[in-house]
């Protein structure tokens, strides 16, 4: 195996670890967002999170239930038990403390998102006035999905995704222009070399 391949694999492993850490940090937020809409049992929460994030987050029982326990211990959610046939199941609901905490988490995530996107946009030189002022709220840690889609109506999701698409189109357009400029410079250099 070449040194370049080994380095590439190390970089992939580091990026995977960071991604998993980020996802782990967001699962509690996703749970709170889902419960803010309506009480739910664990299996249903897994489905809501998977569906509302288009499969980007697909929590398993082994990853979800420790978060439910932790959120319960912190007083951010509570549960009641109900019988389903002969089986008892817990139905979780967000508490007032959980709602206040969720509001604070969202506020902090928006500030981080705004800062990160501002850096990205300035790095690639986008200062387009057609991008909405609230473009920072359109994205999360990943370009396609974030907590802003969880629990939204179909129309709200459509609006959010449409805005995201417009911003990404602007980024792609800018990058295509840069690519074209580089191609022109390469063409000139090749022509000068003949």
N, C-alpha and C positions, 0 to 999 in steps of 0.2 A: 504494500500500500504506500502510495506516495505521501510525502510530507504535506503537500497541498490538500490531499484528500483527508488526511488526519486532522489538519487545522480546520477544514470545512466541517468535519463531523463534530469537532470540539465546539465550534461556533454554534452549530445547530443544537447541540446538547445544552449549551448555555441559554440560547434563545428559548428552547422548550421549557427549561426550568423557570425562566422569568415569566413566560406565558402562563404556566401552571400556577405560579405564585399569584399573578394578577387575577386569574380566574378564581382562585381560592378566596382572595380578598373580596371579590365581588359577589360571591354566592349569598352571603348574608344580606347584602343590599337587595339582591334579586328576590330573596324570600320576603323581605319586608315590603317591597314594592307589590308583589303578588298578593300578600295578605292585606295590604292597604285597600285593595279592591274588594276582597271578600274573604271570609274565613275558608280554610281548606285543610284537607288531610295531606299527609306526606306524599303519597303517590300522585295525587292531583297537582301538588306543587311542582313535582318533577316535570310533569307534562306541561304545565303552564310556562315554566321557565324554558323548557326545550322549545315549545311552540312559539313563544313570544320573542325568543332570540334566534329563531330560525335554525336551531340546532347548534349554534355556536357554543352554548352552554347546555350540556346534556347530563345533569347531575344523576348520580346513582344513589341508591338508598344509603350505601356506605359513606358517601360524601355529604349527603343532605342531612341525615339524622344527627350527626354531631353538631352541625350548625344550628339545627332546631333546638337541641339541648342547650347549647351555649346561649342562644338568643332568649330562651326561656329563663335560664339562670340569671341573666342580666336584666330580666323584667321587661324586655322589649316585645316579647310575644307571650301569650298564655295559651293553654289548651283546655278543652273539655273532652270528655270521653263519651262516645256514643256506641251503641251496639249495632253491628251490621250482621244480621243473622246471629250466629253464636260467637262472632268475633267482636272484640272491642277495638275501637280505633280512636286515635286522637284527632281532634279537629282544632287546628291552630288559628289564632286571631292576633292581630297586632294590638298592642296596648297604647295608651296615650303617650307613655314614655317612648315607645317604639316609633310612634308617628313623629314626635319631636326629634328623635335621633335620626330618623330617615330624612327629615327636612334638612338637618345639619349636614348629613352625609352628601346629599344631592348638591347642596350649596358648595361644599368643599370640592366635590368632583367637578362641578362646573368651572370653578376657579382653576383647578389643575388642567382641565381640558382646554380652557381658554388660553392658558399659558403655553401649553404644548403645541396647540394648533397655530398660535401666533408665531412661535419659533419655526414651525414647519413652513408656514406660508411665507414668512420673510426669507427663509433659507432658499426657497425656490423662486422668490421674487414676485409673488402674487400680491398685487395691491389693487385688485379689480373692484370697482365700486358696485358691480352687479351682485357681489356676494353679500347676502344679508348680514346685518349687524350681529345677529344672534347665531352666526354660523358655528360658533364654538359649541353651542348646545346641540348641534346636529350629530356630533361624533363622540364616541367613547374611546376606550383603550384600543379598540379595533375599528377599522373604517366602516364595517358593515353593521356591527351590532353593539349595543350597549344597553344599559338599564333603562334608557328612555323609551323603549318599545314595550316593556313589560306592563301588562294591564291596560294598554291603550286600545281604543276602538279601531276598527278597520280603517276608518277615514283618517284618524289621527296618525296611524302607522303610515298610510299612503302619503300624507303631507310631509311627515318627517323624512321618509325614504326619498320622496321627490326632491326635497331640498338637498339631501345628501348627494343625490345623483348630480344635481346641478353644480354643487361645489366640486365634486370629484371631476366632473367634465371640464371645469375651469382649470383644475390642476393638470389634467391630462393634456388639455390644449396648450397650457404653458410649457409643459415638458416636451410636447411635440414640436413647438416652436424652437425650443432650445436644441432639440435633436436635429431639426432642419438646419439651424445655424451651424451646428458642428459639422453636419454633412457638407455644407457649402465651404466651410474652412478647409475640410479635408480635400474636397475637390480642387480648390485653389492651390493647396500645397502639392497635390499630385501633378497639376498642370504646370506649376512652376518647376517641378523637378525634372520635367521632360526636356 
